[in-house]
Amino acid sequence: MSDTPARLLKLLSLLQTPREWPGGELAERLDVSPRTIRRDIDRLRDLGYPVEASRGSVGGYRLVAGAAMPPLLLDDEEAVAIAVGLRAGAGHAIEGVDEASVRALAKLEQVLPSRLRHRVSVLQNATVPLTRGDGSTIDPRTLTTLASAATGRERLRFAYRSGDGTRTKRQVEPYRLVSTGQRWYLVAYDIGREDWRTFRVDRVGEPYATGARFTPRPLPVEGAGSDAGGGTGSGDAATFLARSMRRMQPELRLDVWFGAPAEFVAARLPGHLGAPEPDGEGGCRLRASCTDALEWVALRLALVDCEFSVQEPPELVAYLESLGARLTRAARPGDRHRRPGDRHRPTCPEQGERGGRGEQG
């Protein structure tokens, strides 16, 4: 193999397998002399790849962990496996799968040959994941389009459906993607409304990168009502989203007693609700604030699967009483007809879209 760049790539691909390669075997694989292998190893080291050599009759070369992450070479099977895994994780707002994984997926899909992209799509379409979570599923292609536009500072156009079903067309300057553990949100500057917005990604349709570049605006630090009113500093996208949600959704101050140890309860509650404190009598107490929907909080408390008692807030107590009555009626074989007066009108609106003023809903 006389083509030096191609030979280096082949050599690197061999070294990235977890084994030690004798110089003679590498020379035979690449059809070159051991001296050429030594020169190529030096070239890889100059490029930042930490190749370690061992001496002796059974010595050889192997790639070890270095101070920085060098570029990796993947064969077809490896690339497909990684892309499918990243798509599966990115499609659900799983806690711990953040913007970095979506950026990685965007980079990988950008360089995948069309034949491999087709294989990834076929595998994903033929697979039904068994997931546990409360968030909506999202087309990974939507996430990668948004992530690529935010990273490349490229304006986006997309269709958006608000919480009440209103459909609009938007043109935005994407800033960041944020995962809450339940859903993905896009923080962006809405050009048509001349203000910052947060968009629920599961309500975004037909995203299209326009090709028009932009200089990022500073995200408002305080107020978050508009670009002008938010100060001149650059804020944090997650903090901005949380502030937007608090304005959209009434804050619930929870005071809940559980008839189980704190460790048992903490393992069954979402992390953002905080950790319950032991009460000294075998139970525990949770005191926390959140902006989650009332109905969602009630269901999460019930899913802890132990006795519990809600002290605050009063609206949660009332909702649990109504929900308990409906569940009791549902469990009675002879009471199959629902009376109009039994229906409960939700007391909290669903979180939706209002970014500077937030437009999640």
N, C-alpha and C positions, 0 to 999 in steps of 0.2 A: 504494500500500500504506500505509494509514493506521495500522495496528496497529504501534505502536512496537517492542514486544518481538519480534514476528515479523519486522519489517523489519530489526532489528539482527541477528537470527540469520541471515537471508538474506544480509545484507551481510557478516557474518563468514564465512559459507560461501564467498562469492565471493573474499574477500581471502585465504583459506587456500590458494587455488590459486597455484602459483609464477609469477606474472606481475604486472605493474603495471597498475592499472586507472585510466584517465582518469575524472575526476569526472563528466564528462558521460555516459559510458557507464554508470557506476554509477547515475546518476540515471534514465537511460532504463530500465535493467533493473528498477529498483525502483519506477518510475513516481512519482518525487518530484522536487523541485527540487534543483539543486546546493547550495543553501543548507542544505536538510535533510540532504544527504549530509555536509556539513561538520560539522553538529551531531552526526550519528550517529557520525562518526569520533571526535569529541571524547568521546562517551559510551564508545566502545570503549577509548579510551586511559585513561579514568578507571577502567575495569574491569581494567586491567592488560595490555591487548593493545597491543604496540608497533607502531603503524601509522605508517609513514614516508611523508611527502608530498614530492614533487618539484615544483618550479615550472616555469613555461614553457608554451608552447603544446602540448607533448607530455607535460607532467607528469601525474602521477597519484598513486595511493595503492598501497602494498603492505605486507604484513605481514612484519616482519623478526624475527630472533631477539632475544629480550630476556634479562633477567637471570633470569627464572623461567619455568617452563612453564605457559602459560595453558591453560584448557580448549579442547579441539579439537572441531570439528564434523565428523562423518563422514557421507557419503552412504551409501545402502544398499550399494553395491558395495564401498566402502572398508571399511565395518564388517564385511561378510562376509569379505573378504580377510584382514583383521587377525585376526579370530576363528579362521578356519581355520588361519592360520599359527601362532598361539599354541597352538591345540589340538595341532597336529602336533608342535610343540616340547615342549610340556608332557607329552605322552603318553609320551615317552621321556626317561629320566634323562640327558639330554645335558649334558656338562660345559659350564658357562657359562650354562645355562638354569636360573636359580635361582628362589627364592620370589617375587622381584619380578615375573617373567613370569606366574606363576600368579595373583598378586594382580591383575595387569592383566587377565588373562582373566576372573577372577571379576567384576571391576567391569564389564567390557564385556558379559558374558552377562547380568548382572543388569538391564541397561537395554535389551538388544536386544528389539525387538518379536517377537512369536511367529512372524511370517512369516519373519523373518530367522534366528531360531534354527532353524527348520525347514530353511532353505536351508543353513545351516552344517552341520547334522547330515547332510543328504543328500550334500553335497560330501565330507565326511569319510568317510562310510560307503562312498562309491563310489571312494575313493582308497586305494591300497595304497602306503605309503611304503617306499622302499628305504633302510633305515637300517643303519648300522654301529655296533654297540655290544653290550655284554654284559648290559645290564640288561633287566628285564622291561618290557613295554609296560603302560601304565596308562590307564584310561578318564579323559579329562580332566575329566569331570563329577565324578569322585571327588576329583580334586585341587582343583577349584574349590570344592566343598562344604567340604573340610577347610580350605582357605585362608580362605574367608569366615567360617567358624566361629571360626578362630583370630584373625582380624582383629576380628570383632565380639564376641569373648569370650563365645561361646555354646557350651553343652555339646553334645557329640556322642554319638550312639549308633551302633554299627555291629557287623557280624559280623566275626569275625577267625579266620583259619586259621593255626595255628602251623606250624612246620617239620615236625613229625611228623604233621600232618594233623588235629590236634585243633581243633574248631570251638567258639568261645565267643562270647557277646554281651558287649560292652563299653560302658561309659558313661565318658567322659573329659572333661577340661578341656583342649582343644588349646592348645599353646603355640607351636610353630613347625613348619613344614615344612623339611626339609633334604634337599638333593640331594647325593649322593656322587659323581656322574658316572656311576654304574652304576644306582643305584636312588634312589627317593624314600623318605624316612622321616618319620613324624610323631612329634614329641616331645610327650608329653601326660602329665597327671596322671590316673592310673586311679583313679576314685572307688571302685570295688568292691574294689580291692586296696590302697587307701590308700597308694599309692606312685607314683613316676614310672616311666614306661615309654617305650620307643621301638617304633614299629610300622612294619613294612614296608608301604608303601602298596599294593603290588601284591597283598597278602593281605587288604586291607580290602574288605569288601563291604557294600552297602546302607547307606552313611553317611547319617545323618539328623540335622539340626540341631534340637534339642529346643525352642529358644526360651528356655530358661532361661539367664540371664546369670550370670556369675561374676566374682569379683575374682581376677586372676592371682596365683598363688603364686610365690614366688621359686624359680627353678630352682637346685638344689643346685650349689654351686661345687666341693666336694670330696666324695669318698666316693661320691656319687651312689647310695647304697644306699637312701636314703629321704629324704623331705622333711625330717624332723626331724634326720637325721644329716648333711645336706649343708651345714649352715651357714645363715646368714641372708641372704647376698648373692645377687644374681641372676647366674646363670652364662650362658655362651654355649651355644646349642643345638647348634651344630656340635661344639664341644669335648665337650659332654655325650654326644653320639652316638658320637664317636670313643672316649671312655672306656668307654662301654657295650660297644662292639664288641671292644675289647681284652680285656675280661673274658670275653666270649663265645668269642672265637677266639684260639687260641695265636698269639703273635707270631712271625713268620718273619723271621729275620735273614739277608738275602740277600747272597751274595758270588758274583758271576757274571762270567765273562770272555766277551767277544764278539769275534769275529774281523772286526770292521768299525769304521769311524770312529765316534766318540762322537756326532756329529751325525746319522749314519744311524740309529743305535740309538735315540737320544732321540726322534726323530720317530715311532718305531714302538712306543714304550712309553707306558703311561698316565702322566700327569704326576705322580700321587701317589707313584709309585715313585722319583721323584727323577731326577737327571741322572747318566749314567755319566761317568767320568773317563778321558781318554786314557791309554794305557799307554806311549806313546812308541814303539811298534813297529807302528803302524797299526791296533791294536785298542783296546779300552776295557774298563773294569771298573766294574761296578755294585755298590755297597755300600749297602744300604737295609734298612729294617724295614717290615713291613706286616702287616696282620691279614686279608689276603685268603685265600680258600680255596686249599689246596695245588694242587688240580686246575686252578683258574683261573690261578694263577701259572705253572704248567708250560705251559699252552697259550699264554699271552701271551709267554713267552720264545720258544717255538717259532715264533710268528707274526712275530717280528722278521726272520726269513728270512735268517739268516746262521749261521755256525758259532758255537757257544757252549759253555761248560763251566761247570757249577755246582760251586763249591767248598763252599758252605754254603747251607742246612742239610742234614744227612744225610737227613732224611725226604724232602726234595725230590729229592735224588739217587736215592734208592730208588724214588720214584714215577716219575721219568723213565726209569729202567731198565725198570720194569714196563710203562710206557706204550710205550716203544720196542719191547719184545718183542712186545706185542700188535699194534702197527702193522705190524711186520715180518711177523707171521703173516697179518695182514689183506691184505697185498700179495702173498701167495703163492697162486696160483690153485689149487694142489692141496691147500691146508690150509684147508678151509672149516669144519671142526668145532672148536668151542671146548671145550676141556677144563675141567671144573670147577675144577681147581687153578690155571688161568690167570687166573681172575677176581681183580681187585684190590679189596680192601675199602677204601673211602675212609678216610684217616687223620685228616681234619679235618671236623668237622660243618659243615653249611651255616650261614651267618650267619642268625640268626633274630630273634625278638621279645624281648628282655628289656631294657627301658628302664632304670629305676633299676637293677633287676637285668636289664633288657633283655628284651623278649619278641619279638624279631624272628624267632625260629625255631621 
